[in-house]
């Protein structure tokens, strides 16, 4: 299953200006973050918590940012 990270990407741009800046803030390589945002790798629970903290968002909102299914057009 693939996830839609468009809301997360928007929040990253709003708070950090770039994915690279967020990756640095949470101790992740930019390329690794990119692979995860492009559904090539999965986010771990610890990474989700670190990102939610960095974005100053309540962890109860994680489903909005990380678990929205990507809709496919048939």
Residue frames relative to the residue before (quaternion, step in Angstrom):
aa qw qx qy qz dx dy dz
X 1.0000 0.0000 0.0000 0.0000 0.00 0.00 0.00
X 0.2352 -0.7582 0.5930 0.1345 3.56 -1.01 0.84
X 0.2891 -0.7601 0.5638 0.1441 3.52 -1.19 0.67
X 0.4094 -0.6846 0.5574 0.2303 3.52 -1.25 0.65
X 0.1067 -0.8288 0.5490 0.0168 3.57 -0.44 1.23
X 0.2950 0.7942 -0.4953 0.1922 3.61 1.17 0.38
X 0.6394 0.5006 -0.3351 0.4778 3.62 0.99 -0.72
X 0.6421 0.5162 -0.3139 0.4719 3.59 0.99 -0.82
X 0.6493 0.5137 -0.3191 0.4612 3.59 0.90 -0.87
X 0.6443 0.5226 -0.3163 0.4601 3.59 0.99 -0.80
X 0.6624 0.4944 -0.2998 0.4763 3.57 0.97 -0.85
X 0.6094 0.5430 -0.3463 0.4625 3.59 1.05 -0.75
X 0.6718 0.4910 -0.2962 0.4689 3.61 0.88 -0.93
X 0.6470 0.5350 -0.3094 0.4465 3.57 1.01 -0.86
X 0.7733 0.3746 -0.1897 0.4750 3.60 0.83 -1.00
X 0.8246 0.2484 -0.0892 0.5003 3.60 0.96 -0.86
X 0.4711 -0.6958 0.4349 0.3237 3.58 1.16 -0.35
X 0.8034 -0.0400 0.0348 0.5930 3.58 1.13 -0.57
X 0.5978 -0.5546 0.4416 0.3743 3.54 -1.28 0.42
X 0.5959 0.5799 -0.3531 0.4288 3.58 1.09 -0.71
X 0.6648 0.5061 -0.3004 0.4601 3.58 0.94 -0.89
X 0.6482 0.4927 -0.3223 0.4829 3.60 0.98 -0.78
X 0.6272 0.5459 -0.3415 0.4382 3.58 0.89 -0.91
X 0.6558 0.5066 -0.2994 0.4730 3.56 0.94 -0.89
X 0.6651 0.5283 -0.3003 0.4340 3.58 0.93 -0.89
X 0.7601 0.3429 -0.1970 0.5156 3.60 1.06 -0.66
X 0.5316 -0.6723 0.3871 0.3399 3.59 1.26 0.22
X 0.5206 0.6106 -0.4186 0.4253 3.55 1.09 0.75
X 0.5116 -0.6182 0.4949 0.3333 3.56 -1.10 0.64
X 0.5714 -0.6172 0.4177 0.3437 3.59 -0.99 0.83
X 0.6536 0.5181 -0.3147 0.4531 3.58 0.96 -0.86
X 0.6290 0.5291 -0.3309 0.4635 3.59 1.03 -0.75
X 0.6470 0.5026 -0.3178 0.4774 3.58 0.93 -0.88
X 0.6408 0.5326 -0.3227 0.4490 3.57 0.94 -0.85
X 0.6516 0.5096 -0.3185 0.4628 3.61 0.93 -0.85
X 0.6667 0.4998 -0.3043 0.4617 3.56 0.98 -0.80
X 0.6760 0.4840 -0.2903 0.4737 3.59 0.99 -0.81
X 0.7016 0.4180 -0.2536 0.5184 3.58 1.26 -0.39
X 0.5258 -0.6888 0.3703 0.3347 3.57 1.29 0.50
X 0.4403 0.6801 -0.4755 0.3426 3.60 1.07 0.63
X 0.7540 0.1180 -0.0748 0.6418 3.54 1.30 -0.45
X 0.4392 -0.6934 0.5057 0.2655 3.56 -1.23 0.45
X 0.4666 -0.6337 0.5356 0.3063 3.56 -1.21 0.57
X 0.3602 -0.6920 0.5749 0.2467 3.58 -1.10 0.71
X 0.6539 -0.5012 0.3816 0.4190 3.56 -1.25 0.30
X 0.6427 0.5218 -0.3244 0.4576 3.59 0.96 -0.82
X 0.6471 0.5112 -0.3194 0.4668 3.61 0.97 -0.82
X 0.6287 0.5278 -0.3324 0.4643 3.57 0.99 -0.81
X 0.6640 0.4972 -0.3070 0.4664 3.60 0.91 -0.88
X 0.6535 0.5102 -0.3160 0.4614 3.60 0.92 -0.85
X 0.6700 0.4921 -0.3001 0.4678 3.58 0.94 -0.87
X 0.6423 0.5114 -0.3304 0.4655 3.59 0.94 -0.82
X 0.6384 0.5089 -0.3247 0.4776 3.61 1.00 -0.77
X 0.6674 0.5094 -0.3023 0.4514 3.58 0.89 -0.95
X 0.7018 0.4422 -0.2565 0.4962 3.58 1.08 -0.72
X 0.3584 -0.7590 0.4570 0.2944 3.55 1.37 -0.10
X 0.4328 0.6598 -0.4731 0.3917 3.51 0.97 0.99
X 0.5335 -0.6114 0.4778 0.3365 3.57 -1.11 0.69
X 0.5305 -0.6640 0.4297 0.3050 3.57 -0.90 0.92
X 0.5634 0.5995 -0.3911 0.4124 3.59 1.18 -0.41
X 0.6504 0.5061 -0.3071 0.4759 3.60 1.27 -0.30
X 0.3565 0.7773 -0.4661 0.2270 3.61 1.28 0.01
X 0.6216 0.5587 -0.3604 0.4142 3.61 0.96 -0.73
X 0.6159 0.5573 -0.3397 0.4412 3.58 1.07 -0.71
X 0.7512 0.4111 -0.2027 0.4750 3.56 0.98 -0.89
X 0.8211 0.2999 -0.1112 0.4728 3.58 0.97 -0.84
X 0.8012 0.3296 -0.1506 0.4761 3.61 1.08 -0.47
X 0.3748 0.6874 -0.5243 0.3349 3.57 1.03 0.76
X 0.3919 -0.7387 0.4877 0.2506 3.60 -0.51 1.10
X 0.4219 -0.6698 0.5478 0.2707 3.54 -1.09 0.75
X 0.3214 -0.7505 0.5464 0.1868 3.55 -0.79 1.03
X 0.1722 -0.7765 0.5981 0.0978 3.54 -0.95 0.86
X 0.3489 -0.7215 0.5615 0.2059 3.53 -1.00 0.84
X 0.3022 -0.7806 0.5257 0.1516 3.55 -0.72 1.10
